């Protein structure tokens, strides 16, 4: 491997979200969420004319950044054992799948290659290996609706139909991924329809050799209470958090209605909570994670939510019992509109079903002037409210690598100071709550180590606002007979 004489950082710097250096981290983050890549395994590569952009090796795929991307010129790769890079991040190594990507780009004319560590791909190879089929090097599938997403093949028009058969080659795995190049090239020649037009992918059989277990990091299993600051409430118990999770998963959330104006809202008897925040604070993304389904519209552009949107969770409408209505409100600040704010204010002041308003504050940027104005309104109108810190992953895990124990401890200290500042804005005088709930919860819509930070605590707070939280039974002491003093010692 050879590196270029200079960093060539200009190759990965662009404001265009479709630029390969921006697109690969975004795709890998989505692949990680879908389970297509795991931890530092897997990746992607995109070809743009003669330039090839490659995800690095040894980087948590959901934490990847544009500056982590490798770049090479396809036409300069004359020696397969000596790759020449235009840009090489100093702290990382290029993907071992680079020769496989190059083979796909040169042999098939591919534009993008995905290196998947999907458990489903591995499962297919295991099923095939233990099947009664005489051909254990080919996976085929038909009579399934999703097959319509695949093209018919190289230089062929249209997509596969329900009764067509998709055939995918399965090649034997090797200890080093780069050693798969020859067998992958042979599979491309044998299966041109599968590998040239539809999906550039192969499934490698698992190797019998076991890889070393990752180094344990017990300090990453921090308690949920470390993501919240309670000065006038008690943190939820593990049983209460588990109940909150189950409540939101008992049946799929339901979209109820959208209303541009307060007077056009539908009325019901279920308790309601609403989420407010500045434009681009991550409100809709967070709600989708809380609800467990893509319900709220999300966008990288500010002001995507333009109406008041209502969703229900829990059981069906039963005179308001066991059901919670959640409202996604239009954002304010840059990207917001004055007329949206007027209707939101009407809702806050007049909606009788509202049990609590949740104000989202960006963990990186803290409370802004527009947030303070809304907090003042809450107090003036005596609206129950609570602050939620969104995007906490930006504070705890800002880089591409897992932090050391000392670094994580320092970041938690930074988070604590941030939450204390939010507390001062929310409730500067603890003797005068003004409708404030005495706690701040930090959370994130992004996954870390297979879980999303603070989500169950937010769910519990929502249920608590509506009186739907789990309340453990309190066992009272058995009444005891009170013996008077005179009976024991007699009268004086």
C-alpha positions in Angstrom: 0.0 0.0 0.0 1.2 3.5 -0.8 0.0 6.8 0.3 -0.1 10.2 -1.4 2.4 12.9 -0.7 -0.2 15.3 0.6 -3.5 14.8 2.4 -5.8 15.9 -0.5 -8.5 16.8 2.0 -10.3 18.8 -0.7 -11.4 15.5 -2.2 -13.7 14.8 0.7 -14.9 18.3 1.5 -18.2 19.3 0.0 -21.5 20.8 1.2 -23.4 18.5 -1.2 -25.0 15.7 0.7 -24.8 13.5 -2.4 -21.0 13.8 -2.5 -19.5 10.3 -2.0 -17.5 11.5 1.1 -20.8 12.6 2.7 -23.0 9.8 1.3 -20.9 6.9 2.5 -21.0 7.8 6.3 -24.7 8.5 6.0 -25.3 5.2 4.2 -23.2 3.2 6.7 -25.2 4.8 9.6 -28.4 3.6 8.0 -26.9 0.1 7.2 -25.8 -0.1 10.9 -29.4 0.7 12.0 -30.8 -1.9 9.6 -28.3 -4.6 10.9 -26.5 -4.8 7.5 -23.2 -3.8 9.1 -22.1 -4.5 12.7 -19.7 -2.5 14.8 -16.5 -1.9 12.7 -17.4 -4.7 10.2 -18.8 -4.0 6.8 -18.7 -0.8 4.7 -19.3 0.7 1.4 -17.5 2.1 -1.6 -18.7 4.6 -4.3 -17.2 5.3 -7.7 -17.3 8.8 -9.2 -15.8 8.7 -12.7 -12.2 7.6 -12.0 -12.2 8.4 -8.3 -13.2 5.7 -5.8 -14.2 6.6 -2.3 -13.8 3.9 0.4 -15.0 3.4 3.9 -12.1 2.7 6.3 -11.5 -0.4 8.4 -11.7 -0.5 12.2 -14.2 2.3 12.5 -17.7 2.1 14.1 -19.8 2.4 11.0 -22.5 4.4 12.7 -19.9 7.0 13.8 -18.0 7.4 10.6 -17.3 10.9 9.3 -16.3 12.3 5.8 -12.7 12.9 7.0 -12.4 9.1 7.6 -12.8 8.3 3.9 -10.0 6.9 1.6 -9.8 8.0 -2.0 -7.9 6.4 -5.0 -7.8 6.7 -8.7 -9.1 3.6 -10.4 -6.9 3.9 -13.5 -3.7 4.0 -11.4 -4.3 0.6 -9.7 -2.0 -1.4 -11.9 -0.5 -3.6 -9.2 -3.2 -5.4 -7.1 -0.6 -5.8 -4.3 0.4 -2.2 -4.2 -2.6 0.1 -4.1 -2.0 3.9 -4.6 -4.2 6.2 -2.6 -4.8 9.9 -3.3 -6.0 10.4 0.3 -5.2 8.2 3.3 -6.5 9.1 6.8 -3.4 8.7 9.1 -5.2 7.0 12.0 -6.9 4.2 10.0 -6.4 1.4 7.6 -8.2 0.9 4.2 -10.8 -1.8 4.0 -9.5 -5.3 3.2 -12.4 -5.5 0.6 -10.7 -2.8 -1.5 -9.6 -5.4 -4.2 -13.2 -6.7 -4.3 -14.6 -3.2 -4.8 -12.1 -2.5 -7.6 -13.0 -5.8 -9.3 -16.7 -4.9 -9.2 -16.0 -1.4 -10.6 -13.7 -2.6 -13.4 -15.4 -5.8 -14.3 -19.1 -4.9 -13.9 -19.0 -1.1 -14.2 -20.6 -0.8 -10.7 -21.2 2.6 -9.2 -21.6 1.5 -5.6 -20.6 -1.6 -3.6 -21.9 -2.6 -0.2 -19.8 -4.9 2.0 -22.4 -6.4 4.3 -22.0 -8.3 7.6 -25.7 -8.9 7.6 -26.8 -11.7 9.9 -29.4 -12.7 7.3 -26.7 -13.2 4.6 -24.8 -15.4 7.0 -28.0 -17.3 7.9 -28.6 -18.0 4.2 -25.2 -19.5 3.8 -25.7 -21.7 6.8 -29.1 -22.9 5.7 -27.7 -23.6 2.2 -24.8 -25.5 3.6 -27.1 -27.8 5.6 -29.8 -28.2 3.0 -30.5 -31.2 0.9 -29.7 -29.4 -2.3 -26.9 -30.8 -4.4 -25.8 -27.2 -5.4 -24.5 -25.5 -2.3 -22.9 -22.6 -4.1 -26.1 -21.0 -5.3 -29.0 -19.4 -3.4 -32.2 -19.0 -5.3 -35.6 -17.5 -4.4 -38.9 -17.0 -6.1 -42.6 -16.4 -5.5 -42.0 -13.5 -3.1 -43.2 -9.9 -3.5 -40.0 -8.2 -2.6 -38.2 -9.7 -5.6 -39.7 -7.0 -7.8 -37.0 -4.6 -6.6 -34.4 -6.5 -8.6 -33.6 -5.8 -12.2 -33.8 -8.6 -14.8 -30.1 -8.5 -15.6 -27.3 -7.1 -17.6 -28.6 -5.1 -20.6 -32.2 -6.3 -19.9 -35.2 -4.1 -19.4 -37.5 -4.1 -16.4 -37.5 -5.8 -13.0 -38.1 -9.4 -11.9 -41.7 -10.5 -11.4 -43.3 -12.5 -8.6 -42.8 -15.9 -10.4 -39.2 -15.2 -11.6 -36.2 -16.7 -9.8 -33.3 -14.7 -8.4 -30.1 -16.6 -8.2 -27.2 -15.4 -6.0 -23.8 -17.2 -5.9 -22.3 -18.1 -2.6 -18.5 -18.4 -2.5 -16.2 -20.1 0.0 -14.8 -17.7 2.6 -11.1 -17.1 3.2 -9.2 -15.9 6.3 -8.5 -12.6 4.5 -11.2 -10.8 2.5 -8.8 -9.6 -0.2 -8.1 -13.3 -1.1 -11.8 -13.6 -2.3 -11.0 -11.5 -5.4 -10.4 -14.4 -7.8 -13.6 -16.4 -6.8 -15.6 -13.2 -6.8 -14.4 -12.4 -10.4 -15.4 -15.9 -11.4 -18.8 -15.5 -9.9 -19.3 -12.3 -11.9 -18.6 -14.1 -15.1 -20.9 -17.0 -14.2 -23.8 -14.8 -12.9 -23.8 -11.7 -15.1 -27.5 -11.0 -14.6 -27.2 -11.0 -10.8 -23.9 -9.2 -10.4 -23.9 -6.7 -13.2 -27.3 -5.1 -13.2 -29.3 -5.8 -10.1 -27.2 -6.0 -6.9 -23.5 -6.1 -6.6 -23.3 -8.6 -3.7 -22.1 -12.0 -2.7 -22.5 -14.0 0.5 -19.4 -15.7 1.8 -19.7 -18.8 3.9 -18.5 -18.3 7.5 -15.0 -19.4 8.1 -14.5 -22.2 10.6 -11.8 -20.1 12.3 -13.0 -18.1 15.2 -11.9 -14.4 15.4 -10.7 -13.0 18.7 -13.4 -11.5 20.9 -13.5 -7.7 21.1 -11.9 -6.2 24.1 -14.6 -5.9 26.9 -15.4 -2.3 27.9 -17.7 -2.6 31.0 -17.6 1.1 31.5 -19.8 1.5 28.4 -22.6 -0.2 30.2 -23.5 2.9 32.2 -26.8 3.1 34.1 -29.8 4.9 32.5 -29.8 7.3 35.5 -26.5 8.8 34.3 -28.4 10.4 31.4 -30.8 12.3 33.6 -30.7 15.0 36.2 -33.3 14.9 38.9 -33.5 17.7 41.4 -37.2 17.4 42.4 -38.2 14.0 41.2 -37.1 10.4 41.5 -35.6 8.5 38.6 -37.7 5.6 37.2 -37.0 2.1 38.3 -35.9 -0.7 35.9 -39.5 -2.1 36.2 -41.0 1.3 35.2 -38.6 1.6 32.2 -39.5 -1.9 31.1 -43.2 -1.2 31.4 -42.7 2.0 29.3 -41.0 0.1 26.5 -43.8 -2.5 26.5 -46.5 0.2 26.4 -45.0 1.7 23.3 -44.6 -1.7 21.6 -47.9 -3.4 22.6 -49.3 -2.4 19.2 -48.2 -0.3 16.3 -48.6 3.5 16.7 -51.4 5.0 14.7 -51.5 8.3 12.8 -54.6 10.2 13.9 -54.7 13.6 12.2 -52.8 16.7 10.9 -54.1 20.2 11.5 -52.7 23.4 10.2 -54.8 25.4 12.7 -56.0 24.9 16.2 -59.7 25.2 15.4 -59.4 22.3 12.8 -58.1 19.8 15.4 -60.0 16.7 16.2 -61.1 16.3 19.7 -60.9 13.2 21.9 -60.8 12.2 25.5 -57.3 10.7 25.6 -54.4 12.5 27.4 -52.0 14.3 25.1 -48.3 15.3 25.3 -46.6 17.5 22.7 -43.0 17.9 21.6 -41.7 21.4 20.7 -38.3 22.7 19.8 -36.2 24.8 17.4 -36.2 23.8 13.8 -33.6 21.0 13.2 -33.3 20.1 16.9 -34.1 16.5 15.9 -37.7 16.4 17.1 -39.2 14.3 14.4 -36.3 11.9 14.3 -36.6 11.4 18.1 -40.4 10.8 17.9 -39.9 8.1 15.3 -37.6 6.3 17.6 -39.9 6.8 20.6 -42.9 5.5 18.6 -40.8 2.7 17.1 -41.9 3.4 13.6 -41.3 6.0 10.9 -44.3 8.2 11.6 -43.1 11.8 11.7 -41.6 13.3 8.6 -37.8 14.0 8.8 -35.5 16.1 6.7 -32.1 17.6 6.8 -33.8 20.9 5.9 -35.2 23.1 8.6 -38.9 23.5 9.0 -40.0 20.2 7.5 -42.9 19.8 10.0 -45.5 22.4 8.9 -48.6 21.2 10.7 -49.6 19.8 14.1 -49.5 16.0 13.7 -51.1 13.6 16.2 -50.3 9.9 16.8 -51.6 7.5 19.3 -49.8 4.8 21.2 -51.0 2.1 23.6 -54.4 0.5 23.3 -57.4 1.5 21.2 -59.5 4.5 22.1 -61.5 3.4 25.1 -62.9 6.6 26.7 -59.3 7.8 26.9 -58.0 4.8 29.0 -54.7 3.2 28.3 -54.1 5.4 25.3 -51.7 8.3 24.8 -51.8 10.9 22.0 -48.5 12.4 21.0 -48.2 15.6 19.0 -45.3 16.6 16.7 -45.4 20.4 16.5 -43.8 22.7 13.9 -40.4 24.0 14.8 -39.6 27.6 15.6 -36.6 29.8 15.0 -34.8 29.6 11.6 -36.9 27.7 9.2 -40.1 28.3 11.2 -43.0 30.6 10.3 -44.9 33.1 12.4 -48.3 31.7 11.5 -47.2 28.2 12.7 -46.2 29.7 16.1 -49.6 31.4 16.5 -51.5 28.2 16.1 -49.1 26.3 18.4 -49.6 29.0 21.1 -53.4 28.6 20.8 -53.0 24.9 21.3 -50.8 25.3 24.4 -53.2 27.8 26.0 -56.5 26.2 25.2 -56.1 22.5 24.7 -57.7 20.8 27.8 -56.3 17.3 26.9 -52.7 18.5 27.1 -51.0 17.0 30.2 -47.4 18.1 29.5 -45.3 19.9 26.9 -41.8 18.5 26.2 -39.2 21.1 25.1 -36.3 19.7 23.1 -33.0 21.4 23.6 -29.9 20.6 21.5 -27.3 19.1 23.8 -24.5 20.7 21.8 -25.9 24.2 21.7 -27.9 24.5 24.9 -30.8 26.8 25.6 -31.3 29.7 23.1 -33.3 32.9 23.4 -36.3 31.4 21.5 -36.3 28.6 24.0 -36.3 31.0 26.9 -39.3 32.8 25.4 -41.3 29.5 25.2 -40.3 28.7 28.8 -41.6 32.1 29.9 -44.9 31.3 28.1 -45.2 27.9 29.9 -44.8 29.6 33.2 -47.2 32.4 32.3 -49.9 30.1 31.1 -49.2 27.5 33.9 -48.6 24.7 31.3 -46.8 21.6 32.7 -43.5 21.3 30.9 -40.3 19.3 30.9 -36.9 19.8 29.1 -35.3 17.1 27.0 -31.7 17.2 25.8 -31.6 15.8 22.3 -28.5 14.6 20.3 -26.6 13.7 23.5 -24.5 11.4 21.3 -22.8 14.5 20.0 -21.4 15.1 23.5 -20.7 11.6 24.7 -19.5 10.0 21.4 -18.5 12.9 19.1 -15.7 11.0 17.2 -15.4 7.9 15.1 -13.8 5.8 17.9 -15.0 4.5 21.2 -13.8 6.7 24.0 -11.5 5.5 26.7 -12.9 5.2 30.3 -11.3 8.5 31.3 -12.5 10.3 28.2 -16.1 9.1 28.7 -16.0 10.1 32.3 -15.0 13.6 31.3 -17.8 13.8 28.7 -20.3 12.8 31.3 -19.0 15.6 33.5 -19.6 18.0 30.5 -23.1 16.6 30.1 -23.8 17.1 33.8 -22.8 20.8 33.5 -25.0 21.2 30.4 -28.0 19.7 32.2 -27.4 22.0 35.2 -27.4 25.0 32.8 -30.7 23.8 31.4 -32.1 23.4 34.9 -31.2 27.0 35.7 -33.2 28.1 32.6 -36.1 25.8 33.3 -36.4 26.3 37.0 -34.0 28.8 38.5 -35.9 28.9 41.8 -36.8 25.4 43.0 -39.3 26.8 45.4 -41.3 28.2 42.4 -41.7 25.5 39.8 -44.2 27.3 37.6 -45.3 24.0 36.1 -41.8 22.7 35.5 -41.1 19.0 36.1 -37.9 18.9 38.2 -35.8 16.8 35.9 -33.8 16.9 32.6 -33.5 13.8 30.4 -30.7 13.4 27.8 -31.4 11.2 24.9 -30.5 10.4 21.3 -32.2 9.0 18.2 -29.0 7.4 17.1 -28.0 3.9 18.2 -24.9 3.2 20.3 -23.7 -0.3 21.1 -27.1 -1.7 20.0 -29.2 0.7 22.1 -30.6 4.2 22.0 -29.7 6.5 24.8 -32.4 7.8 27.1 -35.4 6.7 25.0 -37.1 4.6 27.6 -36.7 7.4 30.2 -38.5 9.8 27.8 -41.2 7.2 27.3 -41.7 6.9 31.0 -41.9 10.7 31.4 -44.6 10.7 28.7 -46.6 8.0 30.5 -46.1 9.7 33.8 -47.5 12.9 32.4 -50.7 11.1 31.4 -50.9 9.0 34.6 -50.3 5.8 32.6 -46.9 4.9 34.2 -46.3 1.7 36.1 -46.8 2.2 39.9 -45.4 -0.6 42.1 -47.7 -1.8 44.8 -46.8 -0.5 48.3 -47.4 -3.1 51.0 -48.6 -1.5 54.2 -47.3 -2.8 57.5 -49.7 -5.0 59.5 -51.5 -2.8 62.1 -50.2 -3.4 65.6 -52.0 -2.8 68.9 -50.8 0.2 70.7 -50.3 -0.5 74.4 -50.7 2.6 76.5 -48.0 3.6 78.9 -50.2 3.2 82.0 -50.9 -0.5 81.0 -47.2 -1.2 81.0 -45.9 0.8 84.0 -49.1 1.5 85.8 -50.3 4.9 87.0 -48.0 7.2 88.9 
